[in-house]
């Protein structure tokens, strides 16, 4: 197997941005990064495209008896997506779903407040939304994000990642309007193998990058 393709998430974001040039400097382009690892990538994409950056948070809803088994997800914007096949097969009641969702919604809101530091969420309706992460292994989190953002009525949903397993890329291509991926190595194994530096992105780094992006976007869009 060959060595890592990217030095770090920032370098990967710059390479990914080069593949998204058609969305550059458009007033309707919005970049949403999946925390935490997607934020450094999304920062570079947003900066290159001259677009605002925000986070798009997705929280899995685990079944009451097996938390690792997803029965749905909740996401930024108050969106809830339910896997009816799992719910019906296990006989999970609406009350049980509401209990799990309420717990996860509390954590989602806490993270949104922490990351945005009082800044309002970007509007999605009628916009070209680019969802960014540092890579796709199974693609399950990104699939939930696409399903969730669809319910907020964007004009277009683009999934953009530096590296992905071919199967995950193909699965997303069925749900998103477009999938942009710089690398689809075979065999894939894991996202982290394709980065020399794959250190965990911290909450502090997420907050700092979002604040920096907001400042840079405000300066670039201010009248001369």
C-alpha positions in Angstrom: 0.0 0.0 0.0 1.3 3.5 -0.9 2.0 6.1 1.8 -0.3 9.0 3.0 -1.6 11.3 0.3 -2.0 14.4 2.5 0.3 16.1 5.0 -2.7 17.3 7.1 -6.3 18.4 6.9 -5.4 21.9 5.9 -3.3 20.8 2.9 -6.1 18.3 2.0 -8.6 21.2 2.1 -6.6 23.3 -0.3 -6.4 20.4 -2.8 -10.1 19.8 -2.4 -10.9 23.4 -3.0 -9.2 23.3 -6.3 -11.8 20.8 -7.5 -14.7 23.1 -6.4 -13.7 26.2 -8.4 -17.1 26.5 -10.1 -18.6 27.4 -6.7 -16.1 30.2 -6.0 -17.3 33.7 -5.3 -20.9 32.9 -5.7 -23.2 34.7 -3.3 -25.3 31.5 -2.9 -22.5 29.2 -1.9 -22.3 28.0 1.7 -19.7 25.6 3.2 -20.8 23.4 6.1 -18.1 21.3 7.8 -18.9 18.2 9.9 -17.1 18.6 13.3 -14.6 18.1 14.3 -12.2 16.8 11.7 -14.1 18.3 8.8 -13.6 21.8 10.1 -9.9 22.4 9.1 -10.8 21.0 5.6 -13.9 23.1 5.4 -12.0 26.2 6.5 -9.6 25.9 3.6 -12.4 25.2 1.2 -14.5 28.2 2.3 -11.5 30.5 2.2 -10.6 29.5 -1.3 -14.1 29.8 -2.5 -14.8 33.1 -0.8 -17.8 31.5 0.9 -19.0 31.6 4.5 -18.3 28.6 6.8 -20.5 27.0 9.4 -20.7 23.6 11.1 -23.3 21.0 10.4 -23.8 18.8 13.4 -25.2 15.3 13.1 -26.0 13.2 16.2 -26.8 9.5 15.8 -30.0 8.2 17.5 -29.0 4.8 19.0 -31.7 2.2 19.7 -32.7 2.0 23.4 -31.1 -1.4 23.9 -28.1 -1.1 21.5 -26.8 2.4 21.3 -24.4 1.6 18.5 -27.2 0.6 16.2 -28.6 3.7 14.6 -32.4 4.1 14.3 -32.0 7.6 12.9 -30.2 10.9 13.4 -30.8 14.5 14.3 -28.9 17.5 12.8 -28.5 21.2 12.7 -31.7 23.1 12.0 -33.9 20.9 14.2 -34.0 18.1 11.6 -34.8 14.5 12.6 -34.3 11.6 10.2 -35.7 8.2 11.3 -34.7 4.8 9.9 -38.2 3.3 9.8 -36.9 -0.2 8.9 -35.0 -0.4 12.1 -37.8 1.2 14.2 -40.4 -1.2 12.8 -38.2 -4.3 13.0 -37.4 -3.7 16.7 -40.8 -2.3 17.7 -39.5 0.9 19.0 -42.2 3.3 20.2 -42.5 7.0 19.3 -42.0 7.7 23.0 -38.7 5.8 23.1 -37.6 7.7 20.0 -38.5 11.1 21.6 -36.6 10.2 24.8 -33.4 9.4 22.8 -33.8 12.4 20.5 -34.3 14.8 23.5 -31.0 13.6 25.0 -29.1 14.0 21.8 -30.7 17.3 20.9 -29.4 18.7 24.2 -25.9 17.7 23.3 -26.3 19.0 19.8 -27.5 22.4 21.0 -24.6 22.5 23.5 -22.1 21.9 20.8 -23.6 24.4 18.4 -23.5 27.1 21.1 -20.0 26.2 22.0 -18.8 26.2 18.4 -20.6 29.3 17.1 -20.0 31.5 20.1 -23.2 33.5 19.5 -23.0 33.7 15.7 -26.3 32.7 14.0 -26.5 29.6 11.8 -26.1 30.2 8.1 -29.3 30.1 6.1 -29.6 27.0 3.8 -32.8 27.6 1.9 -32.2 28.2 -1.8 -28.4 28.0 -1.4 -25.7 25.8 -2.9 -24.6 23.8 0.1 -21.2 22.1 0.2 -20.9 19.5 3.0 -17.3 18.9 3.9 -15.6 16.2 6.0 -12.0 14.9 6.2 -13.0 11.6 4.6 -15.6 8.9 4.1 -15.2 5.4 5.4 -18.7 4.0 5.7 -20.3 7.4 4.8 -23.1 6.9 7.4 -22.6 10.3 9.1 -22.5 12.1 5.8 -25.6 10.3 4.5 -27.4 11.5 7.6 -26.2 15.0 7.0 -27.3 15.0 3.4 -30.8 13.7 4.4 -31.0 16.4 7.0 -29.9 19.3 4.9 -32.3 18.3 2.2 -35.2 19.0 4.6 -33.9 22.6 4.8 -34.7 23.2 1.1 -31.2 24.0 -0.4 -30.9 24.6 -4.1 -28.1 22.0 -4.4 -26.3 19.6 -2.1 -22.6 18.9 -2.8 -20.6 16.4 -0.7 -16.8 17.2 -0.8 -14.1 15.2 0.9 -10.4 14.7 0.3 -10.5 10.9 0.5 -13.2 8.2 0.5 -13.8 4.5 0.1 -15.2 3.9 -3.3 -18.3 2.2 -1.8 -19.1 5.2 0.4 -18.5 7.7 -2.5 -20.9 5.7 -4.6 -23.5 5.6 -1.9 -23.4 9.3 -1.4 -23.6 9.9 -5.2 -27.1 8.4 -5.0 -28.2 10.9 -2.4 -26.3 14.2 -3.1 -26.5 16.2 -6.2 -22.7 15.9 -6.6 -19.8 14.2 -4.8 -16.4 15.7 -5.2 -13.5 13.5 -3.9 -9.8 14.0 -4.5 -8.8 10.4 -3.8 -10.5 7.0 -3.7 -7.6 4.7 -2.9 -7.9 0.9 -3.1 -7.7 -0.8 -0.7 -9.1 1.9 1.6 -8.9 0.6 5.2 -9.4 3.9 7.1 -9.4 7.7 6.6 -6.5 8.4 8.9 -4.1 6.2 6.9 -4.1 8.8 4.1 -2.9 11.7 6.3 0.6 12.0 7.7 -0.8 14.2 10.5 -4.2 12.9 11.6 -4.2 14.3 15.2 -7.7 14.8 16.6 -9.1 18.3 16.0 -10.1 19.8 19.4 -13.1 21.9 20.3 -10.9 24.9 20.8 -9.5 24.5 17.3 -13.0 24.3 15.8 -14.1 27.5 17.6 -10.9 29.3 16.5 -11.3 28.3 12.9 -15.0 29.2 12.7 -14.2 32.6 14.3 -11.4 33.2 11.9 -13.5 32.3 8.9 -16.3 34.6 10.1 -13.9 37.5 10.4 -12.2 36.8 7.1 -15.6 36.5 5.3 -16.8 39.7 6.8 -13.7 41.6 5.7 -13.8 40.2 2.2 -17.5 41.0 1.7 -17.2 44.5 3.1 -17.6 47.4 0.6 -14.3 48.9 -0.5 
